[in-house]
């Protein structure tokens, strides 16, 4: 199975974090990992949204009704 460039970067960061002994450097790597994961999460969310739109049509905004109505 092919691994995307982003996933490869995440794997590499995990390996570096596991082997890093310097706390400051490890903290920096953890920060980069967090950013990479947030970026990957946004890509996945976008892909899911596009898929759902293709399958079910455009999103409809649901009107929220308060209990008083």
Buried (B, 14 or more C-beta within 10 A) or exposed (E): EEEEEEEEBBEEBEEBBEEBEEEEEBEEBEEBBEEBEEEBEEEEEEEEEEEEEEEEEEEEEEEEEEEEE
